[in-house]
Amino acid sequence: MVTPASIRTLLRPTSAALLTMICGVPSLAAGWNPAEAERTIAFGLTAIVERHLQPVTAASVAIDGLRGLAEIDPQIAVLLQGDRLRLTTADTVAADYPAPAADDSQGWARLTVAAIEAARGVSAPLRDAEAEPLYQAILEGALGKADVFSRYAGAKEAREHRASRNGFGGIGIKFDIVGSEPRIVEVIEDTPAARAGLRAGDVILTINGEPVRAMDRGDISGRLRGAVASELTLTVLRNAQALQLALRRSLIVPRTVTMTLVGGIAEFKVASFNQRTAYVLENLLKEARAKLGAGLQGVVLDLRGNPGGLLDKAVAMVDLFVAHGPILSTRGRHPEASNTFDAHPGDIGEDMAVVVLVDGRSASAAEIVASALQDAGRAVVIGTNSYGKGTVQTVVTLPNEGEITLTWSRFHTPSGYALHGLGVLPTLCTAAATPAGIIDGLTRATPPSKLPETLAVWRHAGLAETELRHRLRDTCPPARRTDAAGDLELAEKLLNNRAAFTRALSLSTPPARTLEALQPHGGANAEAVQH
């Protein structure tokens, strides 16, 4: 129930938005081809100029790109003097060109390729470089001053990114090199490998009749993957016996959600957000409700260490627990970069008590979930301040099959604050407190918490108020707590203590939603929200 339903968005602090695939004509050429290079660079410059969050010109981006050639040969320098662009080495002017108009992306792409050709004529390192290192230097240079989240990935890396987001043709195993042997360490359920009877511990001997002993991990992975519905044969060693199996590849989407049932609590570890994250969580919620029935006390969403992923899957996850109201808004220069997302009624988790765990590495899509559930009065957030990555990246596929991940908007929480550089303030900060002490404070007649006051300032801190935002983050400093058992212990104690959960929820719920948030939402297990 996510709108717009067609939007897919990538959000990672190192890789995170609105996933708009802009497809050119693919090329697999390994060598440098000036005509292809001009097309690829022009495509990239146009995308950056039109879509980047900050206004930039084709001239400034192209010049930064050319300066990236110094990554290959530090002797190369680029200088714009008036209306002339000069390319120099340590002791000579290698080329001198009239500069195109500042907004002429095609002209600057043509000049960039001409300058590269000239540089290759005077620089041995550049002359010896193949196409990919040159694209890397130019496009990383072009994006270098934009922001830390905009980046370029070559064709090989881009294919891996697409596989992580959308899935890939494979058989559904994980393997490791043990000694010199590729040994299966996990067989994913409901995949060709599981149906064929492969087991953890099996040693791969051949793929399509070809011995794998001399292959590295990348070669083996490449041979296991292939077009969906294509066939392969695998020979494995099990208990000193060689077994030959025939398999048909299917679409494999990496699993990002796992569930553990602890008493009456369903605990979900969410590693990242890909195409199936919200779908898998919804099915696991149904499984938990079927197993526990009225004994389901609540849900823990463990987002610690989660770097983000697809925005619409984060929105879909929130929608599982929120019946109505805003979830997220995005704002950028490009018309397609500004969107609003609202919840819709009728989902399985709307009557469940929810605790969200975050830490200093919970970023982007993970922060969307934590902030939206907190602002909706639907979850108690536990941990430390989150990463504070609140920008949205669009992924642009280039004609060379590489891709640019480009920052093009910021996202804002339901209560209106921009997450970027600020993050999510936990309802219960565990940076310097014990679970027992926190629970004791929530259940006894202690002085009122300062959290509502702090959150009121938090939710009104403007993007330009840098010093204030730094001070606010210091109230619960971000820290890595992925393995902190105390956070999970506190979540369990809270969900098993009706009074403590209710009070904690009231501390972080915006005043206008406090009464609504503390009422049952209806459904088969409406009582659960009161626990």
C-alpha positions in Angstrom: 0.0 0.0 0.0 2.8 2.4 -0.8 2.4 5.4 -3.1 3.8 6.1 -5.6 3.9 2.3 -6.1 6.3 2.5 -8.9 9.1 4.3 -7.1 12.2 2.4 -6.0 14.7 4.3 -4.0 18.3 3.5 -2.9 19.6 4.9 0.4 23.1 3.9 1.7 25.7 5.9 3.6 28.5 4.3 1.5 26.4 2.8 -1.4 20.7 4.3 0.7 16.9 6.6 -3.5 14.5 7.3 -5.8 15.9 4.5 -8.0 15.4 5.8 -11.6 17.1 3.6 -14.1 18.1 5.7 -17.1 19.2 3.2 -19.7 21.5 3.9 -22.6 22.8 1.6 -25.2 25.0 -1.0 -23.5 28.6 -1.5 -24.5 31.0 -4.2 -23.4 34.1 -2.8 -25.0 37.1 -3.3 -22.7 39.4 -0.8 -24.5 39.1 3.0 -24.8 36.7 4.1 -27.4 36.4 7.9 -27.8 32.9 7.8 -29.4 31.5 5.6 -26.6 33.3 7.7 -24.0 31.8 10.9 -25.3 28.3 9.3 -25.1 28.9 8.0 -21.6 30.3 11.2 -20.2 27.6 13.4 -21.8 25.0 11.1 -20.3 26.6 11.4 -16.9 27.1 15.1 -17.1 23.5 15.7 -18.1 22.2 13.5 -15.2 24.3 15.3 -12.7 23.3 18.8 -13.9 19.6 18.0 -14.0 19.2 15.9 -10.9 21.7 16.8 -8.3 20.4 18.2 -5.0 22.7 21.2 -5.3 22.7 23.4 -8.5 25.8 22.6 -10.6 26.9 23.5 -14.1 28.2 21.2 -16.8 31.4 23.3 -16.8 32.2 22.9 -13.1 31.4 19.2 -13.1 33.5 18.4 -16.3 36.5 20.4 -15.0 36.4 18.5 -11.7 36.2 15.3 -13.8 39.2 16.2 -15.8 41.1 17.0 -12.6 40.4 13.4 -11.6 42.9 12.3 -14.2 45.6 13.3 -11.6 44.5 10.1 -9.8 46.2 8.2 -12.6 49.0 10.6 -13.4 49.7 13.3 -10.8 51.6 15.3 -13.4 48.4 16.2 -15.2 46.7 19.5 -14.3 43.7 21.3 -15.7 43.2 25.1 -15.6 40.3 27.3 -16.8 41.6 30.7 -17.7 38.9 33.0 -19.0 37.3 31.2 -21.9 40.2 28.8 -22.4 40.8 25.4 -20.8 44.4 24.3 -20.6 45.7 20.8 -20.0 49.3 20.8 -18.7 52.0 18.4 -17.5 54.9 19.3 -15.3 56.8 21.1 -18.0 54.5 21.8 -21.0 51.0 22.8 -22.1 49.6 19.6 -23.6 46.4 21.1 -25.0 44.5 24.4 -25.1 40.7 24.5 -25.9 38.0 27.1 -26.2 35.6 26.4 -23.3 32.0 25.6 -24.2 29.1 27.4 -22.6 28.7 26.5 -18.9 25.5 24.6 -19.5 26.5 22.7 -22.6 26.8 19.1 -21.4 27.4 17.7 -24.8 30.1 20.3 -25.6 31.9 19.6 -22.3 31.7 15.9 -22.9 33.3 16.3 -26.3 36.0 18.6 -24.8 36.6 16.0 -22.0 37.3 13.2 -24.4 39.5 15.4 -26.5 41.5 16.4 -23.4 41.8 12.7 -22.4 43.1 11.9 -25.9 45.6 14.7 -25.6 46.7 13.6 -22.2 47.2 10.0 -23.4 49.6 11.5 -25.9 51.9 12.9 -23.3 51.3 10.6 -20.3 52.4 6.9 -20.2 50.2 6.0 -17.2 47.1 7.4 -19.1 48.1 5.9 -22.4 48.4 2.5 -20.7 45.0 2.8 -18.8 42.0 0.9 -20.1 38.6 2.4 -20.4 37.3 1.6 -16.9 40.1 3.4 -14.9 39.6 6.4 -17.1 35.8 6.4 -16.6 36.5 6.0 -12.8 38.9 8.9 -12.7 36.6 11.2 -14.7 33.2 10.4 -13.1 34.6 10.1 -9.6 36.2 13.4 -10.1 33.0 14.9 -11.4 31.1 13.7 -8.3 33.9 14.3 -5.8 32.8 17.7 -4.7 29.1 17.0 -4.8 28.7 15.1 -1.5 30.1 12.0 0.1 27.2 9.8 -1.0 27.3 10.5 -4.7 29.7 8.0 -6.4 30.4 6.1 -9.6 30.5 2.3 -10.0 32.1 0.5 -13.0 30.2 -2.1 -14.9 31.3 -5.1 -12.8 30.6 -3.4 -9.5 27.3 -2.0 -10.8 26.1 -5.5 -11.7 26.8 -6.6 -8.1 24.8 -3.6 -6.8 21.9 -4.4 -9.0 22.0 -8.0 -7.9 22.0 -7.0 -4.2 19.0 -4.7 -4.8 16.9 -6.6 -7.2 18.2 -10.2 -7.1 20.1 -12.3 -9.6 19.9 -15.6 -11.5 21.5 -18.3 -9.2 20.9 -21.5 -7.3 20.6 -20.2 -3.7 23.8 -21.1 -1.8 26.5 -19.4 0.1 30.0 -20.8 0.0 33.4 -20.1 1.5 36.9 -21.2 0.6 38.0 -23.6 3.3 41.7 -24.5 2.7 41.6 -24.6 -1.1 38.1 -26.1 -1.3 34.8 -24.1 -2.0 32.6 -25.5 0.7 28.8 -24.7 0.9 28.1 -22.9 4.2 24.4 -22.2 3.7 21.6 -23.4 1.5 18.8 -20.9 1.2 15.3 -22.4 1.7 12.9 -22.6 -1.3 15.7 -22.2 -3.9 17.0 -24.6 -6.6 19.8 -25.7 -4.3 17.4 -26.6 -1.6 15.1 -28.5 -3.9 18.1 -30.4 -5.4 19.2 -31.5 -2.0 22.4 -29.6 -1.6 23.6 -29.3 2.0 25.9 -27.2 4.1 29.3 -28.9 4.2 29.1 -30.1 0.5 32.3 -29.3 -1.4 31.9 -28.1 -4.9 34.1 -30.1 -7.4 32.9 -29.0 -10.8 30.5 -26.6 -12.4 29.2 -27.7 -15.8 31.9 -30.3 -15.9 34.7 -27.7 -15.3 36.9 -28.3 -12.2 36.8 -25.4 -9.7 40.0 -26.1 -7.7 42.0 -23.5 -9.6 39.3 -20.9 -9.6 39.0 -17.9 -7.2 35.8 -16.9 -5.4 34.8 -14.5 -8.1 35.2 -17.1 -10.9 33.1 -19.6 -8.9 30.4 -17.0 -8.2 30.3 -16.0 -11.8 29.8 -19.6 -13.0 27.1 -20.3 -10.4 25.1 -17.2 -11.5 23.4 -16.9 -14.9 20.2 -16.2 -16.6 17.0 -17.1 -14.7 15.7 -20.5 -15.9 19.1 -21.5 -17.4 20.5 -24.9 -16.4 23.8 -26.0 -14.9 25.2 -29.2 -13.5 27.1 -29.3 -10.2 29.3 -32.1 -8.8 29.8 -32.0 -5.1 31.7 -34.1 -2.6 29.7 -35.4 0.4 31.0 -38.0 2.8 33.8 -39.0 0.4 31.2 -39.6 -2.4 30.9 -37.5 -5.5 27.3 -36.5 -6.4 26.2 -34.9 -9.7 23.2 -32.7 -9.6 21.2 -30.9 -12.3 19.8 -27.5 -11.4 17.8 -24.7 -13.0 18.7 -21.2 -11.9 15.9 -18.9 -10.5 15.8 -15.4 -9.2 17.6 -15.2 -5.9 17.0 -12.1 -3.8 19.3 -11.9 -0.8 17.4 -12.5 2.5 17.5 -9.5 4.7 15.1 -10.4 7.5 15.3 -13.2 10.1 12.9 -13.9 13.0 13.4 -15.3 16.5 10.5 -16.0 18.8 11.4 -15.3 22.5 8.5 -16.1 24.8 5.6 -13.9 23.4 7.9 -11.5 21.5 8.8 -11.7 17.8 12.3 -10.3 17.2 13.2 -9.4 13.6 16.8 -8.7 12.6 16.7 -6.5 9.4 20.1 -6.3 7.8 19.2 -4.0 4.9 16.3 -3.1 2.6 16.0 -4.8 -0.8 13.1 -5.7 -3.0 11.8 -8.4 -0.7 12.4 -7.0 2.7 8.9 -5.7 3.5 7.3 -8.7 1.9 9.4 -11.2 3.9 8.7 -9.2 7.2 4.9 -9.3 6.5 5.0 -13.1 6.0 7.0 -13.6 9.1 4.6 -11.4 11.1 1.8 -13.7 9.9 3.8 -16.7 11.0 4.4 -15.2 14.4 0.8 -14.4 14.9 -0.3 -17.8 13.8 2.1 -19.5 16.3 1.6 -17.2 19.2 -2.0 -16.0 18.8 -3.1 -13.9 21.7 0.2 -14.6 23.4 2.0 -12.2 21.0 3.2 -9.4 23.3 4.9 -7.3 20.7 7.5 -6.9 18.0 11.2 -5.9 18.0 12.6 -4.5 14.8 16.4 -4.7 15.2 17.8 -2.1 12.8 21.3 -1.8 14.4 24.0 -1.8 11.9 21.5 -1.5 9.0 23.0 0.8 6.3 19.7 1.3 4.4 18.6 0.3 0.9 15.5 0.9 -1.1 13.3 3.7 0.2 10.0 2.3 -0.9 10.6 -0.9 1.0 11.3 1.2 4.2 8.0 3.0 3.6 6.2 -0.4 3.0 7.7 -1.6 6.3 6.3 1.4 8.2 2.9 0.9 6.5 2.7 -2.6 8.0 2.4 -1.0 11.5 0.7 2.4 10.8 -2.9 2.7 9.8 -2.9 6.2 8.5 -1.0 9.5 8.3 2.3 10.6 6.8 5.3 8.3 6.6 7.9 10.4 4.8 8.4 13.3 2.4 11.3 13.9 0.0 12.4 17.3 -1.4 14.8 18.1 -4.2 15.4 20.3 -7.2 14.2 17.8 -9.8 10.4 17.6 -10.1 10.5 13.8 -9.6 12.6 14.1 -6.5 9.8 15.6 -4.3 7.3 13.1 -3.1 5.1 12.3 -0.1 4.3 8.9 1.2 1.3 8.1 3.4 0.1 5.0 5.4 -3.0 3.0 4.5 -5.2 0.9 6.8 -5.6 -2.8 6.8 -2.1 -4.2 7.5 -1.2 -7.0 9.9 1.0 -5.0 12.4 -1.3 -2.1 13.1 -2.3 -3.4 16.5 1.1 -4.7 17.6 3.3 -3.1 20.2 6.6 -2.2 18.6 10.1 -1.5 19.8 12.8 -0.4 17.3 16.6 -0.8 18.0 19.0 1.6 16.4 22.7 2.5 16.8 25.3 4.8 15.2 25.4 2.7 12.1 21.6 2.6 11.5 21.3 4.8 8.4 19.0 6.1 5.7 16.1 3.7 5.1 16.6 2.3 8.6 16.2 5.8 10.0 13.1 6.3 7.9 11.5 3.4 9.7 12.6 4.4 13.2 11.6 8.1 12.8 8.2 7.4 11.1 7.2 4.8 13.8 8.3 7.1 16.5 6.5 10.2 15.1 3.4 8.1 14.5 3.4 7.1 18.2 3.7 3.5 17.2 7.1 2.5 18.5 9.6 3.0 21.3 13.0 3.5 19.9 15.9 2.1 21.9 19.7 2.5 21.5 21.9 5.5 20.6 21.5 8.3 18.1 21.5 6.9 14.5 23.9 7.7 11.6 22.1 10.9 10.4 22.1 10.1 6.6 19.0 11.8 5.3 19.6 12.2 1.6 18.1 10.3 -1.2 20.2 8.9 -4.1 18.9 8.2 -7.6 20.8 5.5 -9.5 21.5 6.4 -13.1 22.7 3.5 -15.4 25.2 4.8 -18.0 25.8 3.6 -21.6 28.9 1.7 -20.5 26.8 -0.3 -18.0 28.3 1.5 -15.0 26.2 3.6 -12.8 26.1 6.9 -11.0 24.6 7.0 -7.5 23.6 10.7 -7.3 22.2 12.6 -4.3 19.0 14.3 -5.5 16.8 15.0 -2.5 16.5 15.1 1.3 13.9 13.2 3.3 11.8 14.6 6.1 10.0 12.8 8.9 6.3 13.0 9.6 6.9 15.7 12.2 8.8 17.7 9.7 12.5 17.6 10.6 15.2 16.8 8.2 17.2 13.7 9.3 20.4 14.6 7.5 23.1 15.4 9.9 20.8 14.8 12.9 19.5 11.3 12.9 16.9 9.7 15.2 16.9 10.4 18.9 16.1 7.2 20.8 13.2 7.3 23.2 15.4 5.3 25.6 19.1 6.1 25.3 21.3 3.1 26.3 24.6 4.9 25.8 25.2 5.1 29.6 22.3 3.3 31.3 21.4 -0.2 32.3 18.1 -2.0 31.2 17.1 -2.4 34.9 17.7 1.2 35.7 15.7 2.4 32.7 12.7 0.1 33.4 12.8 1.1 37.1 12.7 4.8 36.1 9.7 4.2 33.8 7.6 2.3 36.4 8.3 4.4 39.5 7.1 7.9 40.3 10.3 9.5 39.1 10.7 13.2 38.0 9.4 13.8 34.4 11.8 12.9 31.7 13.4 15.7 29.7 13.0 13.7 26.5 9.7 15.4 25.3 11.4 18.8 25.7 14.5 17.6 23.8 12.5 16.0 21.1 10.4 19.2 20.6 13.7 21.1 19.9 14.9 18.2 17.8 11.9 18.2 15.6 12.2 22.0 15.0 16.0 22.1 14.4 16.6 23.6 10.9 19.2 22.3 8.5 21.1 25.5 8.8 21.3 25.3 12.6 24.5 23.2 12.5 25.7 24.0 16.0 22.3 23.2 17.6 22.1 19.9 15.6 25.6 18.9 16.9 24.6 19.7 20.5 21.4 17.6 20.1 23.3 14.6 18.8 25.5 14.8 21.8 22.5 14.1 24.1 22.8 10.4 23.1 26.0 10.1 21.1 25.9 7.6 18.2 27.8 4.4 18.9 28.1 0.9 17.4 25.8 -1.4 19.5 25.1 -4.2 17.0 26.0 -6.9 19.5 24.9 -5.1 22.6 22.7 -7.7 24.4 21.5 -5.0 26.8 19.5 -3.2 24.1 17.6 -6.4 23.2 17.1 -7.2 26.9 15.6 -3.8 27.5 13.2 -4.3 24.5 12.0 -7.6 25.9 11.5 -6.2 29.4 9.6 -3.2 28.0 7.3 -5.4 25.9 6.6 -7.6 28.9 5.7 -4.6 31.1 2.5 -2.8 30.1 3.0 0.2 32.3 6.6 0.8 31.3 5.9 0.4 27.5 2.9 2.8 27.7 4.9 5.5 29.5 7.9 5.1 27.2 5.6 5.5 24.2 4.1 8.7 25.6 7.5 10.2 26.1 8.3 10.3 22.3 4.9 10.6 20.7 4.2 14.1 19.3 1.5 15.8 21.5 -1.2 15.8 18.8 -0.9 12.0 18.5 -0.5 10.9 22.1 -4.1 10.0 22.9 -4.5 8.3 19.5 -1.3 6.3 19.9 -2.2 4.9 23.2 -5.5 3.5 22.1 -5.9 0.0 20.6 -5.9 0.0 16.8 -8.4 -2.8 16.5 -7.9 -6.1 14.7 -7.5 -9.7 15.9 -5.1 -8.8 18.7 -6.0 -5.3 19.7 -5.0 -5.9 23.3 -1.4 -6.4 22.3 -0.7 -2.7 21.9 -1.4 -2.3 25.6 1.4 -4.6 26.8 
